[in-house]
Amino acid sequence: MYKYIEFGIFLSDNFFMDTRSLDFTTYLQEELVLRCKNNPAYSLRSFANNLDISPSFLSKILNRKRRVTDKVFKKLTTHLKLDSYTLKSFNQRMYGNEDLDYSLYDINLEYFKVISDWYHFALLELLKVDGFNDSYDWMATRLGINANHVQSAVERLLKLGLLEKVNGKLIPSSSGNTTLNNNFTDMAFKKMQNDLLKKAISSLWDVDIEKRDQTSICMAIDPSDIKEVKKRLTKVRREMCEFLERPKENKPTQVYNLSLSFFPLSKELP
């Protein structure tokens, strides 16, 4: 589960949909995911209606089974109301402008998305469960997310080499387990932890106590001990991971998350 990745640039929250790093098809995929996040009732059919094309045609474009012609590109960008700068950037990428080099930026943005959205790591773990089915609908149902999110996540994981496709089947990357350097960016980790804590709160009400453990303890401490506490918690997490992922006769059937929260309840004196 651990592999260090370092990055050369800082990404602000405005870069979730920075079109400089995307080809047009990827942009459409991300736009659909973003709209679904903002409105759970939104769907591929809704997006197709907004773009004034058929859902089946849009599906083929998103799955890269149909090329985006100049005529289609003009129609879609008109309905998307893209500004001239964005249109220029897409045209440059579509027609192979050799002066553009966004490869470093691309990879950083893609890794940022992997870090900040919890379901990327959950998808990697889901591959290990008994009876795994690599259809987008099956994976979406198991993780409780939209199938469009799954499709975008799978393509991103494949692009980054964190996932592989062999004989048409998705398999974990042969590069081994992964972790991410905590020095990358606080924002990405904060977003992911925020989402995971929300899911932990939901499980408090929706999951039987026999299938979860959520407890807490209050204590008075000497702040000089915090460094040692963090060190011990890291050891606990890794030992727990080794125990739960040890070789067994039966394959795992569920994906779980272990979140340990150690934080101050009192305010420091001025």
C-alpha positions as a Python dict, from the first residue, in 0.01 Angstrom:
ca = {
    (1, 'M'): (0, 0, 0),
    (2, 'Y'): (302, 230, 11),
    (3, 'K'): (493, 406, -268),
    (4, 'Y'): (639, 755, -253),
    (5, 'I'): (558, 1008, -522),
    (6, 'E'): (710, 1357, -532),
    (7, 'F'): (582, 1653, -729),
    (8, 'G'): (743, 1968, -857),
    (9, 'I'): (454, 2214, -846),
    (10, 'F'): (186, 2324, -604),
    (11, 'L'): (-175, 2280, -711),
    (12, 'S'): (-447, 2510, -581),
    (13, 'D'): (-814, 2416, -566),
    (14, 'N'): (-868, 2605, -893),
    (15, 'F'): (-682, 2332, -1079),
    (16, 'F'): (-948, 2062, -1049),
    (17, 'M'): (-1061, 2147, -1400),
    (18, 'D'): (-763, 2331, -1553),
    (19, 'T'): (-817, 2267, -1924),
    (20, 'R'): (-453, 2321, -2012),
    (21, 'S'): (-378, 1971, -1890),
    (22, 'L'): (-663, 1792, -2070),
    (23, 'D'): (-748, 1669, -2417),
    (24, 'F'): (-1105, 1749, -2510),
    (25, 'T'): (-1245, 1399, -2446),
    (26, 'T'): (-1089, 1394, -2099),
    (27, 'Y'): (-1232, 1739, -2038),
    (28, 'L'): (-1581, 1610, -2121),
    (29, 'Q'): (-1532, 1315, -1885),
    (30, 'E'): (-1422, 1545, -1602),
    (31, 'E'): (-1703, 1792, -1672),
    (32, 'L'): (-1958, 1512, -1642),
    (33, 'V'): (-1805, 1391, -1315),
    (34, 'L'): (-1804, 1745, -1177),
    (35, 'R'): (-2169, 1798, -1267),
    (36, 'C'): (-2264, 1464, -1111),
    (37, 'K'): (-2082, 1565, -792),
    (38, 'N'): (-2271, 1893, -777),
    (39, 'N'): (-2605, 1727, -857),
    (40, 'P'): (-2653, 1356, -769),
    (41, 'A'): (-2952, 1341, -1006),
    (42, 'Y'): (-2740, 1451, -1301),
    (43, 'S'): (-2656, 1180, -1555),
    (44, 'L'): (-2496, 1112, -1892),
    (45, 'R'): (-2841, 1162, -2047),
    (46, 'S'): (-2867, 1503, -1879),
    (47, 'F'): (-2526, 1599, -2011),
    (48, 'A'): (-2619, 1483, -2361),
    (49, 'N'): (-2936, 1693, -2350),
    (50, 'N'): (-2733, 1997, -2244),
    (51, 'L'): (-2495, 1939, -2535),
    (52, 'D'): (-2781, 1877, -2782),
    (53, 'I'): (-2656, 1531, -2887),
    (54, 'S'): (-2785, 1179, -2828),
    (55, 'P'): (-2677, 992, -2512),
    (56, 'S'): (-2542, 703, -2723),
    (57, 'F'): (-2328, 939, -2931),
    (58, 'L'): (-2194, 1109, -2619),
    (59, 'S'): (-2121, 770, -2462),
    (60, 'K'): (-1914, 671, -2764),
    (61, 'I'): (-1718, 996, -2743),
    (62, 'L'): (-1652, 952, -2371),
    (63, 'N'): (-1537, 593, -2431),
    (64, 'R'): (-1317, 710, -2721),
    (65, 'K'): (-1512, 501, -2971),
    (66, 'R'): (-1599, 808, -3181),
    (67, 'R'): (-1360, 1081, -3291),
    (68, 'V'): (-1447, 1442, -3214),
    (69, 'T'): (-1464, 1604, -3557),
    (70, 'D'): (-1426, 1977, -3615),
    (71, 'K'): (-1803, 2010, -3657),
    (72, 'V'): (-1879, 1819, -3335),
    (73, 'F'): (-1606, 2007, -3149),
    (74, 'K'): (-1756, 2343, -3253),
    (75, 'K'): (-2107, 2234, -3152),
    (76, 'L'): (-2005, 2096, -2812),
    (77, 'T'): (-1780, 2388, -2719),
    (78, 'T'): (-2058, 2630, -2814),
    (79, 'H'): (-2301, 2457, -2575),
    (80, 'L'): (-2029, 2444, -2308),
    (81, 'K'): (-1977, 2819, -2356),
    (82, 'L'): (-1599, 2787, -2342),
    (83, 'D'): (-1394, 3106, -2355),
    (84, 'S'): (-1153, 3183, -2639),
    (85, 'Y'): (-844, 3099, -2431),
    (86, 'T'): (-975, 2753, -2349),
    (87, 'L'): (-1077, 2691, -2710),
    (88, 'K'): (-728, 2790, -2822),
    (89, 'S'): (-565, 2552, -2576),
    (90, 'F'): (-780, 2262, -2698),
    (91, 'N'): (-708, 2346, -3062),
    (92, 'Q'): (-335, 2353, -2993),
    (93, 'R'): (-348, 2010, -2832),
    (94, 'M'): (-579, 1864, -3098),
    (95, 'Y'): (-354, 1976, -3381),
    (96, 'G'): (-26, 1878, -3223),
    (97, 'N'): (141, 2209, -3142),
    (98, 'E'): (499, 2102, -3065),
    (99, 'D'): (565, 2409, -2853),
    (100, 'L'): (326, 2286, -2584),
    (101, 'D'): (468, 2064, -2312),
    (102, 'Y'): (218, 1993, -2036),
    (103, 'S'): (342, 1643, -1952),
    (104, 'L'): (474, 1736, -1607),
    (105, 'Y'): (162, 1939, -1533),
    (106, 'D'): (-60, 1655, -1658),
    (107, 'I'): (91, 1397, -1427),
    (108, 'N'): (78, 1626, -1125),
    (109, 'L'): (-288, 1708, -1181),
    (110, 'E'): (-374, 1341, -1228),
    (111, 'Y'): (-191, 1240, -910),
    (112, 'F'): (-361, 1525, -726),
    (113, 'K'): (-700, 1386, -824),
    (114, 'V'): (-599, 1036, -712),
    (115, 'I'): (-491, 1168, -374),
    (116, 'S'): (-788, 1395, -317),
    (117, 'D'): (-1070, 1156, -414),
    (118, 'W'): (-1096, 858, -177),
    (119, 'Y'): (-1253, 618, -426),
    (120, 'H'): (-932, 583, -631),
    (121, 'F'): (-764, 386, -353),
    (122, 'A'): (-1088, 205, -277),
    (123, 'L'): (-1104, 91, -641),
    (124, 'L'): (-751, -49, -619),
    (125, 'E'): (-848, -247, -310),
    (126, 'L'): (-1180, -356, -462),
    (127, 'L'): (-986, -552, -725),
    (128, 'K'): (-877, -790, -449),
    (129, 'V'): (-1223, -888, -323),
    (130, 'D'): (-1385, -1221, -401),
    (131, 'G'): (-1609, -1214, -707),
    (132, 'F'): (-1467, -888, -843),
    (133, 'N'): (-1642, -767, -1159),
    (134, 'D'): (-1474, -493, -1361),
    (135, 'S'): (-1793, -347, -1504),
    (136, 'Y'): (-1836, 19, -1412),
    (137, 'D'): (-2187, -41, -1277),
    (138, 'W'): (-2073, -324, -1048),
    (139, 'M'): (-1784, -122, -906),
    (140, 'A'): (-2006, 184, -866),
    (141, 'T'): (-2266, -19, -676),
    (142, 'R'): (-2006, -170, -442),
    (143, 'L'): (-1855, 169, -358),
    (144, 'G'): (-2179, 366, -360),
    (145, 'I'): (-2064, 615, -622),
    (146, 'N'): (-2169, 713, -976),
    (147, 'A'): (-2055, 490, -1265),
    (148, 'N'): (-1916, 799, -1438),
    (149, 'H'): (-1686, 855, -1140),
    (150, 'V'): (-1568, 495, -1171),
    (151, 'Q'): (-1494, 529, -1542),
    (152, 'S'): (-1289, 845, -1494),
    (153, 'A'): (-1104, 696, -1198),
    (154, 'V'): (-1019, 375, -1384),
    (155, 'E'): (-884, 568, -1684),
    (156, 'R'): (-677, 787, -1453),
    (157, 'L'): (-533, 490, -1263),
    (158, 'L'): (-446, 319, -1591),
    (159, 'K'): (-278, 635, -1720),
    (160, 'L'): (-66, 664, -1407),
    (161, 'G'): (34, 297, -1407),
    (162, 'L'): (-141, 230, -1076),
    (163, 'L'): (-375, -10, -1256),
    (164, 'E'): (-318, -245, -1549),
    (165, 'K'): (-537, -413, -1808),
    (166, 'V'): (-430, -763, -1915),
    (167, 'N'): (-634, -959, -2169),
    (168, 'G'): (-911, -705, -2124),
    (169, 'K'): (-923, -753, -1745),
    (170, 'L'): (-829, -496, -1481),
    (171, 'I'): (-556, -609, -1241),
    (172, 'P'): (-348, -435, -971),
    (173, 'S'): (-29, -277, -1101),
    (174, 'S'): (277, -502, -1096),
    (175, 'S'): (474, -208, -956),
    (176, 'G'): (357, -308, -609),
    (177, 'N'): (182, -130, -322),
    (178, 'T'): (160, 245, -298),
    (179, 'T'): (166, 530, -53),
    (180, 'L'): (198, 902, -117),
    (181, 'N'): (449, 1142, 29),
    (182, 'N'): (274, 1358, 288),
    (183, 'N'): (486, 1654, 175),
    (184, 'F'): (306, 1669, -161),
    (185, 'T'): (29, 1914, -74),
    (186, 'D'): (-179, 1958, 237),
    (187, 'M'): (-486, 2047, 35),
    (188, 'A'): (-511, 1714, -150),
    (189, 'F'): (-486, 1515, 172),
    (190, 'K'): (-722, 1746, 357),
    (191, 'K'): (-985, 1697, 87),
    (192, 'M'): (-951, 1319, 95),
    (193, 'Q'): (-956, 1302, 476),
    (194, 'N'): (-1255, 1536, 483),
    (195, 'D'): (-1447, 1302, 252),
    (196, 'L'): (-1344, 994, 450),
    (197, 'L'): (-1450, 1153, 780),
    (198, 'K'): (-1790, 1227, 627),
    (199, 'K'): (-1819, 861, 530),
    (200, 'A'): (-1716, 762, 883),
    (201, 'I'): (-1998, 976, 1022),
    (202, 'S'): (-2244, 812, 782),
    (203, 'S'): (-2130, 465, 887),
    (204, 'L'): (-2191, 561, 1250),
    (205, 'W'): (-2563, 573, 1169),
    (206, 'D'): (-2593, 329, 879),
    (207, 'V'): (-2361, 36, 963),
    (208, 'D'): (-2428, -222, 1237),
    (209, 'I'): (-2193, -195, 1537),
    (210, 'E'): (-2075, -554, 1472),
    (211, 'K'): (-1921, -435, 1143),
    (212, 'R'): (-1742, -124, 1267),
    (213, 'D'): (-1553, 22, 1562),
    (214, 'Q'): (-1575, 390, 1647),
    (215, 'T'): (-1463, 490, 1994),
    (216, 'S'): (-1275, 780, 2151),
    (217, 'I'): (-1090, 880, 2465),
    (218, 'C'): (-1007, 1220, 2613),
    (219, 'M'): (-677, 1275, 2793),
    (220, 'A'): (-460, 1554, 2926),
    (221, 'I'): (-124, 1550, 2751),
    (222, 'D'): (215, 1715, 2727),
    (223, 'P'): (240, 1851, 2371),
    (224, 'S'): (604, 1746, 2356),
    (225, 'D'): (476, 1386, 2331),
    (226, 'I'): (285, 1447, 2007),
    (227, 'K'): (578, 1355, 1782),
    (228, 'E'): (607, 1016, 1953),
    (229, 'V'): (229, 964, 1938),
    (230, 'K'): (231, 1018, 1560),
    (231, 'K'): (519, 774, 1526),
    (232, 'R'): (333, 507, 1723),
    (233, 'L'): (8, 562, 1530),
    (234, 'T'): (198, 512, 1203),
    (235, 'K'): (332, 183, 1336),
    (236, 'V'): (-19, 76, 1443),
    (237, 'R'): (-163, 152, 1097),
    (238, 'R'): (104, -46, 919),
    (239, 'E'): (83, -341, 1155),
    (240, 'M'): (-295, -349, 1114),
    (241, 'C'): (-258, -338, 736),
    (242, 'E'): (-10, -627, 740),
    (243, 'F'): (-245, -830, 959),
    (244, 'L'): (-558, -770, 754),
    (245, 'E'): (-385, -826, 418),
    (246, 'R'): (-196, -1138, 524),
    (247, 'P'): (-226, -1440, 290),
    (248, 'K'): (-541, -1639, 364),
    (249, 'E'): (-725, -1926, 203),
    (250, 'N'): (-1035, -1713, 145),
    (251, 'K'): (-1020, -1393, -58),
    (252, 'P'): (-1138, -1068, 106),
    (253, 'T'): (-1498, -966, 44),
    (254, 'Q'): (-1506, -603, 161),
    (255, 'V'): (-1300, -283, 137),
    (256, 'Y'): (-1252, -100, 469),
    (257, 'N'): (-1086, 226, 573),
    (258, 'L'): (-895, 279, 897),
    (259, 'S'): (-898, 640, 1016),
    (260, 'L'): (-730, 737, 1342),
    (261, 'S'): (-798, 1088, 1470),
    (262, 'F'): (-577, 1245, 1736),
    (263, 'F'): (-649, 1615, 1778),
    (264, 'P'): (-676, 1886, 2045),
    (265, 'L'): (-1008, 1961, 2210),
    (266, 'S'): (-871, 2255, 2407),
    (267, 'K'): (-744, 2585, 2274),
    (268, 'E'): (-392, 2704, 2341),
    (269, 'L'): (-355, 3002, 2573),
    (270, 'P'): (-256, 3328, 2399),
}
